[in-house]
Amino acid sequence: MISPLNKKQPLAMAVAGVLALAAVPHALAQEESIGLEEVIVTAERREASLQSTAIAVTAMSQETLVENDILNVTGLNGFVPNLVVSGQEDQSDIKIYIRGVGTNNPTETGDQGVGVYVDGVFAARAQGALALMYDLENIQVLRGPQGTLFGRNNTGGAMLLTTRRPGKEFEGDVQMTYGSFNRQQVSGGVTLPVTDSLSFRVAAYSDQDDGWVKPIDTDPRGLAGEFSGPTTLRTANTVGLKLNNTDVRSARLTGLWEITDGLDWSLSYETFTDQGNTGILLNPVEVEKGNFNTFIDSPVSLHMQSDVVRSTVSYDITDGINVEYIFGASDLSREQVVDQDAGVLSMFREARTEYQNSTAASHELKFQNLDAETLEWTVGLYYFEEETAIRFDFDGDGPWLNQRGATFIQPARGSESAAAYGQLTYHITDEFSVTGGLRYTDDLKYDRGGRNYGDDCDGYIRPTLGGSALVTFEDFLNNRTGAEGADGLDDLTGLERTRGSCKADKRNDVEVEDDQLTYLVRASYEWDDQLAYLSVGSGYRAGVIQDAGGATEPENSTSYELGYKVDFERVRLNAAAFFMQYDNLIRSGYDEEENQIVNSNVAGAEISGLELELTWLVGEAGMVDFSGGYLDAHYTDYVVDNGGYGDNNTPILDENGEPTGLYDLAGNIMPQSPEFSFNIGFRWDFALAKGTLTPRFNMRWVDDVYFRDQNENSAAINNVINDVQQTGRYYGNPAGQDAHTKVNLGLMYDSGENWTVDLFVNNATNEMTKSSSSVDNNTAAGFPGRYAAPRTAGVRFAASF
């Protein structure tokens, strides 16, 4: 066990080194060498230099993504200060946190606290953002509330992905990777000019492997894994089964038509499928032994497809004013079966998304000036709508599934959002500028016909688990339209019911409207390749609806940020200090008594921190990249009726000194908020007689992370192994991840003739880390969890023409 003092030493040493480097930028600038390339970003909806943009933003090119084997949003962990991405789980979801703010509700009721935008179009469902990291110009991560210029007023930040546009010349590229667990990845793109004004680009991506978790045939629980209902002991379904595997494919067709001088139209269609079985629950005791195995007694599977159309029409009304109409439409479908016990929990658990169909569309009209010497302004109108039809089932044994089955049927859950916004920057002098922005947003959330059911007949929801005579949801509700069926008849088959008197436990019909005015005020001063800024802004996220017709209040935040950026040819240093206050922070958790996800507002939270990014050209052939963050994210006022599994949360007593059943979590650290984290990379180019050889090293260190608001310091051990109940108590961080270090290594040969070969090892130290936990049946090494991959290696070939 590393003591709290010692475990901070890696970060302290790194920060000390960075501060030492920052103290001598002028001396370094005197060296004769090629300087750092300028980075162009669109963080304020217009192109500008990264070093002249008064926002905390990290930009990464497609080449950087490939070199670091970043395949999707989850791969950005550690490369952006104070960014944490977790997933995937039973919703095939991702959960993005920036500066401690995100969402732990990936269902159709939840909105991301961090928005993902592709070519300016908001990605409505987080699942659709998983396979988009190919054929990009760049990705930009904006940290902090984005209350003015971006469509959904994300309180944590925003990710902007810009896809590669077709040029006017024929060109192409291809990339192939082979690696651990039979990984086979192929991607590429080609630009096809038709005329001087019309061209197309076709890009595609495919990535498959066999997975790193092994299914086993013997239930480690023994007979404890047996159903207590009308079934026999389940047997494992392992023939040809791949677990924690990748199986994604995507393709994108983009057209660019320069219709006239000053008028052009970009249109793209993208399709993406995912059939990987990820987020498998593992026993941490076995993981510590190096045994990545699990007992599967459910037909695990995923079939997800997303189709998206994005369009931007840009027209220069005059030489100095431009208008853009940005349109996006998406259609996502998903069917999924998840084994929620995986031979770790003491009882059988199965979760199924029988279907999910989500459609969304957005429209934006944006005006801005182009001749922005003294005054820059941007104004716009925005409209977004989304609707989801979903049926989600639980089957199994256990304290909260005492009815043995539950189904949640939501034929029409949706949202509408309309907004008007404006932002202007006035350059008072060549050095000093002030910025102001406002956005008015009106949001509508609704559920029409949603119902929750428990089977009163003491049977499972899926007929194959409990017998063909089971009464299922079709007896009382048409799951596609939400219409009530004729009494005694099955809505789909028209046959008579065979038994039971099933009824809806909860009716979820609700309609809630919120509106809010958010703002930004900023002052900046730029001199001698340096920029300092001070900003105050607000963020807003609409309230969340929930089962039984309830809804939360909207989430509001106020953010204060002080930033400094400097670029001295060979050294680039960007730093930010921030403080944020949150009111009605939206939190979600599963309520076993209510048998549903319950959303609530936390009365108060405060977040403060520091961020540092450094790029340094060393000598004539070396480069150092450093990014680090300090984060103090804690609740200031939070009362709950669940103190968790540890003994660290204070019970609230009544006037007689008797327990009220409530607990005060004020002072607790917010989930997914490591106090310290840093990432450091180093590379050096060795010139050969023909070509260049570049070794690289990357190390990431992340502090302790909690997954739950309760910040448990211990939990009773209650797992079952071979029919023996395990007892005792685990002390530490049972529902979280301890501080850890991960190292990536690479060696690239660049021929100088448009082709490269790259050898790489990811997680070279084979550090096993959780991204989330299931707080049930604690083991001698903490709660069962979902883990990131072990050590992997591979070889990548890339060529361009």
C-alpha positions, 0 to 999 in steps of 0.5 A: 500500500502506498502512503498518501504522502508517497503516492503524490511524489510522481506528480510533485516531481513532474510539476516541479520539472514543468515549473522549472521549464516554464521559468526559462522560456525566453532562454529556450526561445533563443535557440536556433531551430524550427518552432512549433507549428501554429494550431488552428481551432474553432472553439468560438465558432470561427477559425483562430489560433489556439494561442489567441483563443481565450478558452481552455481547449486541447486540440489533437490532430488525426496523426496524434490520435493514431500515434496514441492508438486513440480509437474512440472517445474513451481513448482520450483518458489521460491525454486531456487535463481533468478529463475522465471517460468511462464506459461501456456498460449495459446501455453500451454507453459512454460517460464523459466528465470534465472538471468533475462534471458529467452524467452518470445516467446514460439512459434515454432520460439523461443528457450528457454534461459534456456535449459531443459535436461532429462538424457542428452537429450535436451527437444526441446519444452518447453511444453514437460517439464511440466510433467516430475517431477516424479520418478527422482534421482534429478533435478539440476538447473545451473545458468548462461550461459552454453557455453561449455558442454551443447548442445544448448548454453543456455544463461540463464542456464540449468535444468538437470533432471535425471530419476531413473535407474533400480537397481538389486533388486526388489523394488517399491513405490507408492504415492497417493494424494487427495486434494482441487478441487477433486484432485486425484493423483497417481504415482509409480514405480517398478524395475524388474530385469531379470538377473544379468545384465539386469533390467527394471523399470516401472514408471507412473504418473496421476494427475487430478482435477476439476480446481479452476476457475468457468465458468459463463453463463452471459457475464459481458460485456453485449451486448458489447460481441456481435459479430458485424459480421454475428452471434448472441450473443454467449452463454457460453459453460460451461456444464462439463467444467473444467478451470485451471484444471490439467489433465496429465498422463505419463508413462516411461519404462527404461531398463538397460543392462550391456552388458559386464564389462565396456559396458552398455546401458540405453534405455527409452521410455516415453509418456505423455498427457495433457488435462487440460485447464490452463492459463485462463484469469481472471479479477483482480477486481473479483479476489480481491473479491475472485471470480475466475470466467470467461465467456467462449464463445469458446469451450476451450480444449487441447489435447497434447501428447509427446512421447520420446525415450532416449538412452545412450551407455557407454563404457570404452575404457580403464581403464581411458577413457570412451565414451558415445553415447547419442541419443534422439528422440521426437514427440509432437502433440497438438490441442488447443482452447483458449478463449482469451477474457474470458468475460474480454476484450471488444470484442470476441477473440478466438485463436486456434492451429488447429494442431502442430506436432513437431519432434526432434532428437539429437546425441552426442558423448562424450569422457572423462577421468576417472583417473582424478587426475591431468587432467580432460578432456571432448570432444564431438560432438553434432548434433540436428535437429527439425521440426514443422508443425503448424497452428494457428488461431485468430478469433475475433473483435478488433483494430488489428483484423479488418479483423476479422480473421487471420491464420498462417500456417507453414508446415515446420519450423525447425532448425539444430545445430552442435557443437564440444566442449572440456573442461579440468581442470588442478589441479596445486596443490591439492588446486588450479585448472584452467579450460578452455573450448571451443565450436564451434556451427553452427546453421541453422534456416528455414521456408519452405512454411510458410504463413500468411493470413487475410480473405479479405472477412470480415469474420472469419477463422473458418466457424462455426463463419461466415457461411458455405460460408466462404473462408478458407485457404484451398482455396489457400494452402495445409496446410500440404505440403505448396503447392499452390492449383489449382486456384478456387479449394479447395486443400482438397475437390476439390470443387469450391470456393464459394466467395472471393479473399483471398491471403497470406498477408505474405510469411515466407520463410527464411533460416538463418545460424549462428555460434559462438565460446564460451568459459569458463575460471575459477580458483578455490581454495579448502581448509578445506571443502571450495571452492572459484572460479572465472570464465569468460564465454560466451554464445550464442543463435542463431538468431530467424526467424519470419514471413515475412521472417525476422530473428534476429541477434544471442544473445551473453553474457559474464558472470563474476562470483565469488563463495564461498562454505563451508561445516562444517558438520552441516552448508552448505553455497553456495554464488555467485556474478555475472555480465553479459553483453548482446549484441543483447538480443533477445526479442519478442512481438506482433505487432498489426499493423503487426498482428504477433509476432515480434522478435528483438534484444535489443542493450544492457543489463547488469545484476548483482546480488548475490545468497545465499543458506544455509542449517543448521542442528539445534540441533538433529532434526531440519533443516533450508533451506534458498535461496535468491537472489538480481538481478539488470537486466536492459537495457542499450540501447533499443529504441522502437516505443511503450512507453507503457500505462504509462507515465514513458518512455522518448520520443525521440525528433528530432532536432526541439524538436518534438516527433519522435514516438520512446521511450528510455527504457534504465534503465528499468528493464527486465521482470520477474526479481524481485530485491529481493527474498528469500525462507526459510523453517524449519522442526523438527522431533519429535520422537514418541513411534512408528515413527516420526512426522515432521511439516514443514514451508516454506515461499517465498517472491518475490519483484515486477515483470514487465511482459513488457519491458515498466515497466508501472506505470499506465494505462487508465481503459477501460473495459466494465461491463454491457454495461457501459464503465469504465473510470479513471486511474489505478496507480501502476503496471498494467502489472506485479505482486506486491511484495508478500509472500506465505506460505506452511505448512505440517505435515508428519508422518513416520511410520518407516515401509516404509510408510508415511502420509503427510498433506499439505497446499499450499499458506496458506495465499491465495495470488493471484499472476499473472504470465502474463498479457494481455495488453488489456482492463485495469480494476480498478485493472490492466490488466487481468491476468493469476494467480497461484492457490489459497490456496489448501490442501491435504493428501498424502500417500506414501509407498515403498516395 
